[in-house]
């Protein structure tokens, strides 16, 4: 596995110098494609223990369907503020998909941010995995163009005056940052949990808001070296990045994970909520 890991690091640019996203053998690889490539690595798949089943009935959230620019439908789970608002948080699921845990988290977050509408986006187009092999298949099958189309359709749903903050975990951590980039001047804050950072400094220069990165020291993939490179790239881009590094492993904040780290999760969540509140004033 060490040899395969090293190959992935080299071929997909994990150890590229600041601002580089080149692979060793072809055109530049996007941050989301880099992360998706990890689904071919058995150790990465095995690091995600299968989720503990959860029977959850939404209290407030509803499913919304919108048309996208490619002529298809996109669905998302929306938990509205009690009063009209122009403040939104986009929540991006991890590699299991938009399951009951994400729905519950969306409702919990909306209670903590009562003047904000929380929207959980579905970048898997309805697919939900209950085992790691299907999760790997679904994550590996996500096309960047389709995911961007879904995000843009939800941005249109919120309107041109909306302030958009984002949050996501694992797969969704990387897409939280990508959603913030797509939001342009409407972006109001980005929280990313152990997701693949964007390495293209030119893209990072277009960020209109700060980033809170929550990472794990024991993470073999989004490891301290990857985080350090991200810090350097953000500094080069002239953007503010706050890093919270926990002595935990990848996916430590997932309550469906039998290796869930409650202490680290609670502190990370406290920091994330404080960040979102301050950026959505």
C-alpha positions as CSV (number, residue, x, y, z in Angstrom):
1,X,0.0,0.0,0.0
2,X,2.9,2.3,0.6
3,X,3.9,2.0,-3.0
4,X,0.4,2.7,-4.3
5,X,0.1,5.7,-1.9
6,X,3.4,7.1,-3.1
7,X,2.3,6.7,-6.7
8,X,-0.9,8.6,-6.0
9,X,1.0,11.3,-4.3
10,X,3.4,11.8,-7.2
11,X,1.0,11.2,-10.1
12,X,-1.8,13.4,-8.7
13,X,0.3,16.2,-7.5
14,X,-0.2,15.9,-3.7
15,X,3.4,16.9,-3.2
16,X,3.4,19.6,-5.9
17,X,5.1,22.9,-5.0
18,X,3.0,25.9,-4.1
19,X,0.5,26.7,-6.9
20,X,1.2,23.6,-9.0
21,X,-1.5,21.1,-9.9
22,X,0.5,19.1,-12.5
23,X,0.5,15.4,-12.6
24,X,3.6,13.5,-13.7
25,X,2.2,12.2,-16.9
26,X,-0.6,14.4,-18.3
27,X,-2.5,17.7,-18.0
28,X,-3.2,19.4,-14.7
29,X,-5.7,17.5,-12.5
30,X,-8.4,19.3,-10.6
31,X,-8.5,19.2,-6.8
32,X,-11.8,17.3,-6.9
33,X,-10.4,14.7,-9.4
34,X,-7.4,14.2,-7.1
35,X,-9.6,13.4,-4.2
36,X,-11.9,11.2,-6.3
37,X,-8.8,9.2,-7.4
38,X,-8.4,8.0,-3.9
39,X,-11.4,5.7,-4.3
40,X,-9.1,3.4,-6.2
41,X,-7.0,2.9,-3.1
42,X,-8.1,0.1,-0.8
43,X,-6.7,1.7,2.3
44,X,-8.7,4.8,1.7
45,X,-11.9,2.8,1.2
46,X,-11.3,0.7,4.3
47,X,-10.6,3.8,6.4
48,X,-14.3,4.7,6.0
49,X,-16.1,2.2,8.3
50,X,-19.7,1.5,7.1
51,X,-22.2,3.9,8.7
52,X,-24.3,3.0,11.7
53,X,-27.9,3.0,10.5
54,X,-30.0,6.0,11.5
55,X,-33.8,6.3,11.4
56,X,-34.4,10.1,11.2
57,X,-37.6,11.9,10.3
58,X,-37.0,15.5,9.3
59,X,-38.7,18.0,11.5
60,X,-38.5,21.1,9.3
61,X,-36.5,20.4,6.2
62,X,-38.1,19.7,2.8
63,X,-36.9,18.4,-0.5
64,X,-36.8,20.9,-3.3
65,X,-36.4,20.1,-7.1
66,X,-35.0,22.6,-9.5
67,X,-34.2,22.5,-13.2
68,X,-30.5,22.8,-14.1
69,X,-28.9,24.3,-17.2
70,X,-28.3,20.9,-18.7
71,X,-32.0,20.2,-18.9
72,X,-32.2,17.8,-15.9
73,X,-33.4,18.0,-12.4
74,X,-31.4,18.6,-9.2
75,X,-32.8,17.9,-5.7
76,X,-31.7,19.4,-2.4
77,X,-32.7,19.3,1.2
78,X,-33.7,22.8,2.4
79,X,-34.2,23.9,6.0
80,X,-35.7,27.4,5.8
81,X,-35.2,30.3,8.2
82,X,-38.5,31.2,10.0
83,X,-38.3,34.7,8.5
84,X,-37.3,35.7,5.0
85,X,-33.5,35.9,4.7
86,X,-30.8,36.5,2.2
87,X,-28.3,34.4,4.3
88,X,-27.7,30.8,3.2
89,X,-25.3,27.9,4.2
90,X,-24.6,25.3,1.5
91,X,-23.9,22.0,3.1
92,X,-22.1,19.4,1.1
93,X,-22.3,15.7,2.1
94,X,-19.4,13.4,2.5
95,X,-18.8,10.3,0.4
96,X,-21.9,8.4,1.7
97,X,-24.2,10.8,0.0
98,X,-27.1,13.0,1.3
99,X,-28.2,10.5,3.9
100,X,-30.2,10.9,7.2
101,X,-27.1,12.1,9.0
102,X,-26.6,15.0,6.7
103,X,-30.3,15.9,6.9
104,X,-30.1,15.8,10.7
105,X,-27.0,18.0,10.6
106,X,-28.7,20.5,8.3
107,X,-31.6,20.8,10.7
108,X,-29.3,21.1,13.8
109,X,-27.2,23.8,12.1
110,X,-30.2,25.8,11.1
111,X,-31.3,25.8,14.7
112,X,-28.0,27.3,15.7
113,X,-28.2,29.9,12.9
114,X,-31.9,30.8,13.1
115,X,-31.7,33.7,10.6
116,X,-30.1,31.5,8.0
117,X,-31.5,29.0,5.5
118,X,-29.4,25.8,5.3
119,X,-29.4,23.9,2.0
120,X,-27.9,20.4,1.8
121,X,-26.9,19.9,-1.8
122,X,-26.9,16.4,-3.4
123,X,-24.0,16.0,-5.7
124,X,-24.7,12.3,-6.1
125,X,-28.0,12.9,-7.9
126,X,-30.0,10.7,-5.4
127,X,-27.5,8.0,-4.8
128,X,-26.9,7.1,-1.2
129,X,-24.3,4.5,-0.1
130,X,-24.6,2.2,2.9
131,X,-21.3,0.3,2.1
132,X,-17.9,1.5,1.2
133,X,-17.7,-0.1,-2.2
134,X,-20.8,1.8,-3.4
135,X,-19.6,5.0,-1.7
136,X,-16.3,4.7,-3.7
137,X,-18.3,4.1,-6.9
138,X,-20.6,7.1,-6.4
139,X,-17.8,9.4,-5.4
140,X,-15.5,8.3,-8.3
141,X,-18.4,8.8,-10.7
142,X,-19.1,12.4,-9.9
143,X,-18.4,14.6,-12.9
144,X,-17.0,18.1,-12.2
145,X,-19.2,19.7,-14.8
146,X,-22.4,18.1,-13.4
147,X,-21.5,19.0,-9.8
148,X,-20.9,22.6,-10.9
149,X,-24.2,22.7,-12.7
150,X,-26.0,21.5,-9.6
151,X,-24.2,24.2,-7.4
152,X,-25.0,26.9,-9.9
153,X,-28.7,25.9,-10.0
154,X,-28.9,26.2,-6.2
155,X,-27.1,29.6,-6.4
156,X,-29.8,30.7,-8.8
157,X,-32.5,29.4,-6.5
158,X,-31.1,31.6,-3.7
159,X,-31.0,34.7,-5.9
160,X,-28.4,37.3,-6.8
161,X,-28.6,39.1,-3.4
162,X,-28.0,36.0,-1.3
163,X,-25.0,35.7,0.9
164,X,-23.6,32.2,0.6
165,X,-21.5,30.4,3.2
166,X,-20.5,26.8,2.7
167,X,-19.6,23.7,4.8
168,X,-18.7,20.1,4.0
169,X,-16.8,17.0,5.0
170,X,-14.4,14.7,3.2
171,X,-15.7,14.7,-0.4
172,X,-17.9,17.6,0.6
173,X,-15.0,19.5,2.2
174,X,-13.3,19.9,-1.2
175,X,-16.6,20.8,-2.8
176,X,-17.3,23.3,0.0
177,X,-14.3,25.3,-1.2
178,X,-15.3,24.8,-4.9
179,X,-18.8,26.0,-4.1
180,X,-17.3,29.1,-2.5
181,X,-15.3,29.7,-5.7
182,X,-18.4,29.4,-7.8
183,X,-20.3,31.8,-5.6
184,X,-18.0,34.6,-6.5
185,X,-18.8,37.9,-4.8
186,X,-21.8,36.3,-3.1
187,X,-19.5,34.1,-1.0
188,X,-19.6,34.9,2.7
189,X,-17.4,32.1,4.3
190,X,-16.2,28.6,3.7
191,X,-15.7,25.8,6.2
192,X,-14.0,22.7,4.9
193,X,-13.5,19.5,6.9
194,X,-10.6,17.3,5.7
195,X,-11.3,17.9,2.0
196,X,-8.9,18.3,-0.8
197,X,-7.7,21.9,-1.0
198,X,-7.6,23.8,-4.3
199,X,-3.9,24.0,-5.4
200,X,-4.4,26.5,-8.2
201,X,-3.2,29.8,-6.8
202,X,-4.9,31.7,-9.7
203,X,-8.2,30.2,-8.6
204,X,-7.6,30.9,-5.0
205,X,-7.0,34.6,-5.8
206,X,-10.6,34.8,-6.9
207,X,-11.9,33.9,-3.5
208,X,-14.1,36.6,-2.0
209,X,-14.1,35.4,1.6
210,X,-12.1,33.6,4.3
211,X,-11.7,29.9,4.8
212,X,-11.7,27.8,7.9
213,X,-10.0,24.5,7.3
214,X,-10.5,21.7,9.8
215,X,-8.0,18.9,9.5
216,X,-6.7,15.8,11.2
217,X,-3.1,15.1,12.1
218,X,-3.5,11.3,11.6
219,X,-5.1,11.7,8.1
220,X,-3.0,9.8,5.6
221,X,-4.5,11.6,2.6
222,X,-5.3,15.2,3.5
223,X,-2.2,15.1,5.7
224,X,-0.3,17.9,7.4
225,X,2.0,18.3,4.3
226,X,-1.1,18.8,2.1
227,X,-2.4,21.3,4.6
228,X,0.9,23.1,4.8
229,X,1.0,23.5,1.0
230,X,-2.6,24.8,1.2
231,X,-1.5,27.4,3.8
232,X,1.4,28.5,1.5
233,X,-0.9,28.7,-1.5
234,X,-3.5,30.8,0.3
235,X,-0.8,33.2,1.6
236,X,0.6,33.5,-2.0
237,X,-3.0,34.2,-3.2
238,X,-3.4,36.9,-0.5
239,X,-6.3,35.1,1.2
240,X,-7.0,34.4,4.8
241,X,-7.0,30.7,5.9
242,X,-7.6,29.7,9.5
243,X,-6.5,26.1,10.2
244,X,-7.7,23.9,13.1
245,X,-5.7,20.7,13.3
246,X,-6.9,17.9,15.6
247,X,-5.1,14.9,16.8
248,X,-7.6,12.6,15.1
249,X,-8.1,10.6,11.9
250,X,-9.8,11.3,8.6
251,X,-13.6,11.5,9.0
252,X,-13.3,12.0,12.8
253,X,-16.4,14.3,12.8
254,X,-18.7,11.7,11.2
255,X,-21.2,10.5,13.8
256,X,-22.0,7.5,11.7
257,X,-18.4,6.4,11.9
258,X,-17.7,3.9,14.7
259,X,-14.4,5.7,15.2
260,X,-16.1,9.0,15.7
261,X,-14.1,11.4,17.9
262,X,-16.7,13.2,20.1
263,X,-14.3,15.6,21.8
264,X,-12.6,16.8,18.6
265,X,-15.9,17.0,16.8
266,X,-17.5,19.2,19.4
267,X,-14.6,21.6,19.4
268,X,-14.5,21.7,15.6
269,X,-18.2,22.3,15.5
270,X,-18.0,25.1,18.0
271,X,-15.3,26.8,15.8
272,X,-17.3,26.2,12.6
273,X,-20.5,27.7,14.0
274,X,-18.7,30.7,15.4
275,X,-17.0,31.2,12.0
276,X,-20.3,31.0,10.1
277,X,-22.0,33.4,12.6
278,X,-19.3,36.0,12.2
279,X,-19.3,35.8,8.4
280,X,-23.1,35.9,8.1
281,X,-23.8,38.9,10.2
